[in-house]
């Protein structure tokens, strides 16, 4: 007799065959192509398109300039961008593309900027200028070798600057209040011939000072540092450090004209707060604070256990039960998938979480823990997903029997699920006058039934319950033994 959770059992052979069929075909490699190098005349812009193939969409794009004369990229996070150089020469640009799965590829292209030929009619918009937000700048056009009288036309082709007197030789530019670049174009026309040039107006960022890490924890007696970097304003910069509060600490400062490092040796357990103030060339100041906390020395090394390898059916979730011990709490936890069939980690920042595979095959997961002192440890586990979801656990407690002896051996089996299994035999019913009885190994698929006394005739019903431990699915069946005199 069988009592099943599903009607069809899937054999191990079929499951293994389906595993091979379920592995996804790898996506082709990510390839980025920016085409041939370009050549333009000074005073003009160039558009650089891209062709991206392979990988897994969607893509993200990041343009950077890797060398050459200064240029502005108008769309640094798009598939294509316009580049605006400010002087003659060569500028090189790189596009880095990252696909949905984190794979990256890149390509580079160069743009050559050619100055006008000597002796030709040309115009110069002047030197680039850098100002504070809201300030006013003036640019004066200089026309060379004009065939006749010259007229001028100024315009903003990129950025937020505004212009006054745009039809004169000298233009007034009102800089925006926000940091960034504006590109201003001048066109000079003489005897029906028009030439043009570009010039940059840059609004500098306000003075600021940044700490590489604003809060740190170390073991008592260890040396650490707070690293400050000045930005904006007008360099060179000078730095001043002061401890505002906290436990006793020994400090030493090493500074350059752009950054400063405060080396700290904590002499007592507890926190200490430090402030750094930067002063730029014009006397402007900015400051920020950082803290260091000294912790008692830990006697135990950080230890991570990702748990045992598991096997589940497609459509089921696997329970990951990692553990972290030692080191100095609190811990930062992170589960990552490092290879194999695609799967979703429900809560990657919890040691105990679940994984939902999306295809059959094997996948490796790494559990990494970092304690408050920055020490790390990791461990890995392998999850095998059977491509067929299976039909559920099918338990068979064996055939009903009629016996004339009291030597009972119950034997069951299970199909349609993924081993290993846990078994549990129990007594469902027995005659009232029967002595107590027990199983010699109630957690085995087959076991002997022992009577604590003389067996009596009657009907005995036993149940076998089977559990798939990684998924928690259960199945059960009963068997009846009738003892006759």
C-alpha positions in Angstrom: 0.0 0.0 0.0 1.3 3.5 -0.9 0.3 7.0 0.3 2.1 9.5 -1.9 2.6 13.3 -2.2 2.7 12.9 -6.0 1.9 10.2 -8.5 5.0 9.9 -10.6 8.6 9.0 -9.4 11.6 10.2 -11.3 14.5 7.8 -11.5 18.0 8.8 -10.7 19.1 8.1 -14.3 16.5 10.4 -15.8 17.4 13.2 -13.3 21.0 13.0 -14.2 20.2 13.1 -17.9 18.0 16.1 -17.4 20.8 17.8 -15.4 23.0 17.7 -18.5 20.2 19.1 -20.7 19.4 21.9 -18.2 22.8 23.6 -18.2 22.4 27.0 -19.9 24.5 27.8 -23.0 27.2 30.3 -22.0 26.7 33.8 -23.5 29.3 34.8 -26.1 32.2 37.0 -24.9 31.4 40.7 -24.6 33.0 42.7 -27.4 33.2 46.5 -27.7 34.1 48.2 -31.0 34.6 52.0 -31.3 35.6 51.9 -35.0 38.5 53.7 -36.7 40.4 56.7 -35.3 39.0 60.1 -36.4 40.5 63.4 -37.6 38.8 66.8 -37.2 39.7 70.4 -37.5 40.4 72.5 -34.4 37.2 74.3 -33.3 34.9 71.3 -34.2 33.6 68.3 -32.2 33.6 64.6 -33.0 30.9 62.0 -32.3 32.2 58.5 -31.3 29.6 55.7 -31.8 30.0 52.2 -30.4 29.1 48.7 -31.4 28.6 46.2 -28.5 28.0 42.5 -29.1 27.9 39.4 -26.8 27.4 39.2 -23.1 24.0 39.6 -21.5 21.9 42.7 -21.9 21.3 45.3 -20.6 24.7 47.0 -20.7 26.1 50.0 -18.8 28.6 52.4 -20.4 31.4 54.5 -18.9 33.5 56.8 -21.1 36.9 58.0 -19.9 39.7 60.0 -21.5 43.0 58.1 -21.2 45.4 60.5 -22.8 46.1 63.5 -25.0 44.8 67.1 -25.2 42.0 68.1 -22.9 38.4 67.3 -24.2 34.9 67.3 -22.8 32.7 64.2 -23.3 29.0 65.3 -23.4 27.5 61.8 -22.7 29.9 59.8 -20.6 27.4 57.1 -19.7 25.8 56.5 -23.1 26.6 54.1 -25.9 28.0 57.0 -28.0 29.4 60.4 -27.0 30.4 63.7 -28.5 33.9 64.9 -27.6 34.9 68.5 -27.7 38.7 69.2 -27.7 40.1 72.6 -26.7 43.5 72.5 -28.5 45.2 70.9 -31.4 46.8 67.5 -30.9 45.5 63.9 -30.2 43.0 62.8 -27.6 42.4 59.1 -26.7 39.1 57.8 -25.3 38.1 54.5 -23.7 34.6 53.0 -23.5 34.1 50.3 -20.8 30.9 48.3 -21.1 29.6 46.0 -18.3 26.8 43.5 -19.0 24.0 42.3 -16.7 26.2 39.6 -15.2 29.1 41.9 -14.4 31.3 40.9 -17.3 33.3 43.8 -18.8 34.9 44.7 -22.1 36.5 47.9 -23.5 37.9 49.5 -26.6 39.8 52.7 -27.3 39.8 55.3 -30.1 41.9 58.4 -30.9 40.8 61.7 -32.3 43.4 63.9 -34.0 42.7 67.6 -34.0 44.3 69.5 -36.8 45.1 73.3 -36.5 44.3 75.6 -39.5 47.1 75.9 -42.0 49.6 78.7 -41.6 48.6 81.9 -43.4 44.9 81.0 -43.7 42.0 83.0 -42.3 41.4 81.7 -38.8 40.1 82.9 -35.4 41.3 82.3 -31.8 38.7 82.4 -29.0 41.4 83.0 -26.3 42.7 80.9 -23.5 40.5 78.7 -21.3 39.5 80.2 -17.9 38.6 78.8 -14.5 36.5 80.8 -12.1 34.3 80.4 -9.0 30.6 79.8 -9.4 28.7 83.0 -10.4 31.8 85.0 -11.5 32.1 86.8 -14.8 34.7 86.0 -17.4 35.6 87.8 -20.7 36.9 86.3 -23.9 38.3 88.3 -26.9 38.4 86.9 -30.3 41.5 87.4 -32.5 41.1 87.0 -36.2 44.2 86.3 -38.3 44.5 86.9 -42.1 40.9 88.1 -42.7 40.2 88.9 -46.4 38.0 91.9 -45.3 36.2 93.3 -42.3 35.2 90.7 -39.7 31.9 90.1 -37.9 31.6 87.9 -34.8 29.0 85.6 -33.4 29.4 84.0 -29.9 27.3 81.1 -28.5 27.4 78.4 -25.8 27.5 75.0 -27.3 27.7 73.0 -24.1 27.1 73.8 -20.4 25.2 76.4 -18.4 27.1 79.6 -19.0 25.3 82.6 -20.4 26.7 85.3 -22.7 26.3 89.1 -23.1 27.3 91.1 -26.2 27.5 88.0 -28.5 28.0 90.0 -31.7 31.2 91.8 -30.5 34.8 91.0 -30.6 34.8 90.6 -26.8 32.1 88.6 -25.1 31.1 88.6 -21.4 30.4 85.1 -20.0 28.4 84.6 -16.8 29.6 81.5 -15.1 26.9 79.2 -13.5 26.9 78.6 -9.8 27.4 74.9 -10.1 30.9 73.3 -10.8 31.5 72.1 -14.3 32.5 73.0 -17.8 30.9 75.2 -20.5 32.1 75.3 -24.1 31.8 78.7 -25.9 32.1 79.0 -29.6 33.1 82.1 -31.7 32.4 82.3 -35.4 34.3 84.9 -37.5 33.0 85.8 -40.9 34.9 87.9 -43.5 34.1 88.2 -47.2 31.6 85.4 -47.0 34.1 83.0 -45.4 33.4 81.7 -41.8 35.8 80.1 -39.4 35.3 79.1 -35.8 37.0 78.2 -32.5 36.1 76.8 -29.1 37.1 77.8 -25.6 36.4 76.3 -22.2 35.0 78.1 -19.2 35.3 76.0 -16.0 33.7 76.6 -12.7 35.9 75.1 -10.0 34.4 73.1 -7.2 34.3 74.7 -3.7 37.0 73.8 -1.3 36.4 70.5 0.5 38.4 67.9 2.4 37.5 64.2 2.3 38.5 61.3 4.5 39.2 58.0 2.7 37.5 56.2 5.7 35.6 58.3 8.2 35.3 55.6 10.9 37.7 52.8 11.8 38.2 50.1 14.5 41.5 48.6 15.5 42.9 46.3 18.2 44.4 48.2 21.2 48.0 49.1 20.4 47.7 48.7 16.6 48.7 51.6 14.3 46.1 52.9 11.9 45.6 56.1 9.9 43.1 58.7 8.7 43.8 59.8 5.2 42.6 63.3 4.1 42.4 64.6 0.5 41.7 68.2 -0.5 39.6 69.1 -3.5 38.2 72.2 -5.1 39.4 75.7 -4.2 42.8 76.8 -5.4 45.9 74.7 -4.5 48.3 74.3 -3.0 46.7 73.3 0.4 47.9 73.1 4.0 46.4 70.8 6.7 45.9 70.9 10.4 44.8 68.0 12.6 43.4 68.1 16.1 41.9 65.5 18.5 38.5 66.7 19.6 37.6 64.0 22.2 38.1 60.4 23.3 40.8 58.2 24.8 44.5 58.8 24.8 46.2 58.3 21.4 49.6 58.9 19.9 49.6 60.7 16.5 52.0 61.7 13.7 51.2 63.8 10.6 52.7 63.5 7.1 51.3 66.1 4.6 51.9 67.1 1.0 50.3 70.0 -0.9 47.3 67.9 -1.8 46.8 65.3 1.0 47.6 64.5 4.6 47.9 61.3 6.6 47.4 61.2 10.4 49.0 58.0 11.8 47.4 57.0 15.1 48.4 54.6 17.8 45.5 54.0 20.3 46.8 53.8 23.9 43.5 52.9 25.6 40.3 51.0 24.7 37.5 53.3 23.4 36.8 55.9 20.7 38.7 59.0 19.7 37.5 61.7 17.4 39.8 63.8 15.1 39.2 66.9 12.9 41.2 67.9 9.9 41.1 71.5 8.5 42.4 72.3 5.0 43.3 75.8 3.9 43.8 76.7 0.2 46.0 79.2 -1.5 43.4 82.0 -1.2 42.8 81.4 2.5 39.5 79.5 2.2 39.0 76.7 4.7 37.1 73.4 5.0 37.0 70.7 7.6 35.7 67.2 8.4 35.9 64.7 11.2 36.8 61.1 11.6 37.0 58.6 14.4 39.0 55.6 15.5 37.8 53.0 18.1 40.3 50.8 19.9 38.9 47.3 20.7 40.3 44.7 23.2 42.6 42.2 21.5 40.7 39.0 20.4 42.1 35.6 21.3 40.1 33.7 18.6 40.7 33.7 14.9 37.8 34.5 12.6 36.2 31.3 11.4 33.5 30.9 8.7 31.6 27.7 7.8 29.3 27.9 4.7 27.6 24.6 5.6 27.4 21.3 3.8 27.0 20.8 0.1 23.3 20.3 -0.9 21.2 18.8 -3.7 17.7 20.1 -4.5 15.2 19.8 -7.4 14.6 22.6 -9.8 11.7 24.7 -8.4 12.7 24.1 -4.8 14.7 26.5 -2.6 17.9 25.5 -0.7 18.5 26.7 2.9 22.0 28.0 3.4 23.0 27.9 7.1 26.4 29.5 7.5 28.1 30.2 10.8 30.7 32.7 11.9 32.8 32.5 15.1 35.8 34.2 16.6 37.2 37.6 15.6 35.6 40.7 17.0 31.9 41.3 16.6 29.9 42.7 14.9 30.4 41.0 11.5 29.6 42.0 8.0 28.2 39.0 6.1 28.1 38.5 2.4 27.0 35.5 0.3 28.2 35.5 -3.4 27.8 33.1 -6.2 31.2 32.5 -7.8 30.3 30.0 -10.6 27.7 27.7 -12.0 24.0 27.7 -12.8 22.2 30.9 -12.2 20.5 31.3 -8.8 19.0 34.0 -6.7 20.2 34.6 -3.1 17.3 35.9 -1.0 19.3 37.7 1.6 23.0 37.8 0.7 23.9 39.8 3.9 22.6 37.1 6.3 24.5 34.0 7.3 21.2 32.0 7.2 19.4 32.6 3.9 17.8 30.8 1.0 18.8 30.2 -2.6 16.4 29.7 -5.5 18.1 28.1 -8.5 16.7 29.1 -12.0 18.3 26.2 -13.9 19.8 22.7 -13.4 23.4 22.1 -12.7 26.0 22.9 -10.0 26.7 26.3 -8.5 29.3 27.3 -5.9 28.5 29.9 -3.2 31.0 31.7 -1.0 30.2 33.0 2.5 32.6 35.8 3.5 32.6 37.5 7.0 34.5 40.6 8.0 34.8 41.6 11.6 34.8 45.1 13.0 38.6 45.1 12.8 38.6 44.4 9.1 39.8 40.8 9.3 38.1 38.5 6.8 37.5 34.8 6.4 35.4 32.8 3.9 34.2 29.3 3.1 32.4 27.7 0.1 29.6 25.2 -0.5 28.3 23.5 -3.6 24.6 23.4 -4.6 23.5 20.8 -7.1 20.1 21.4 -8.8 18.4 18.5 -10.5 16.9 19.9 -13.8 13.7 18.0 -13.3 11.6 19.3 -10.4 10.6 15.7 -9.6 7.2 14.6 -8.7 7.4 14.7 -4.9 8.4 12.1 -2.3 6.9 8.6 -2.8 7.2 6.5 0.3 6.5 2.7 0.4 6.5 1.2 3.9 6.3 -2.3 2.4 3.5 -4.8 1.8 0.9 -5.7 4.4 1.6 -9.1 5.9 -0.1 -11.8 8.0 2.4 -13.7 10.1 2.3 -16.5 12.6 5.4 -15.5 14.4 6.4 -12.4 16.4 9.8 -11.8 14.7 8.9 -8.6 12.7 11.1 -6.8 10.3 9.7 -3.7 8.6 11.4 -2.4 5.5 10.5 0.7 3.4 11.8 2.7 0.4 11.5 6.1 -1.1 11.6 7.4 -4.7 10.9 10.7 -6.5 13.2 12.9 -4.4 16.8 13.8 -3.8 18.9 11.9 -1.2 20.1 11.9 1.5 16.9 11.3 3.4 15.9 11.1 7.1 13.7 8.2 8.2 11.4 7.8 11.2 9.4 4.7 12.1 6.5 5.0 14.6 3.7 2.7 16.0 0.3 3.9 14.8 -1.8 1.2 16.6 -1.5 -2.2 18.3 -3.8 -4.4 20.3 -4.6 -3.1 23.8 -3.3 -6.2 25.5 0.0 -6.1 23.5 3.2 -5.4 25.5 5.2 -2.4 24.6 7.5 -2.7 21.6 10.4 -0.7 20.0 12.4 -0.5 16.8 16.1 -1.5 17.0 16.8 1.5 14.7 13.8 3.6 14.0 15.8 6.0 11.8 16.8 3.3 9.3 14.7 2.4 6.2 14.7 -1.3 7.5 14.6 -2.3 11.2 13.5 -5.1 13.5 10.5 -4.7 15.9 11.2 -6.0 19.4 8.4 -6.9 21.9 9.0 -6.2 25.6 7.2 -9.3 26.6 5.2 -12.0 24.9 3.6 -11.0 21.6 -0.1 -11.4 21.3 -2.2 -11.9 18.2 -3.8 -8.9 16.6 -3.3 -6.1 14.1 -0.2 -3.9 14.3 0.1 -0.7 12.1 3.4 1.0 11.6 4.2 4.3 9.8 7.4 5.3 7.9 7.9 9.1 7.5 10.7 10.3 5.1 12.0 13.8 5.0 14.2 15.5 2.3 16.3 17.6 4.7 17.5 20.3 2.3 14.0 21.2 1.2 11.9 20.1 4.2 9.5 18.0 2.0 8.0 15.0 3.7 6.2 11.8 2.7 4.8 8.9 4.6 3.2 5.5 4.3 1.8 2.8 6.6 2.1 -0.9 6.7 -0.1 -3.5 8.5 1.1 -6.7 10.2 -1.5 -9.2 11.4 -0.2 -11.7 13.9 -2.3 -14.9 14.1 -2.0 -17.7 16.8 
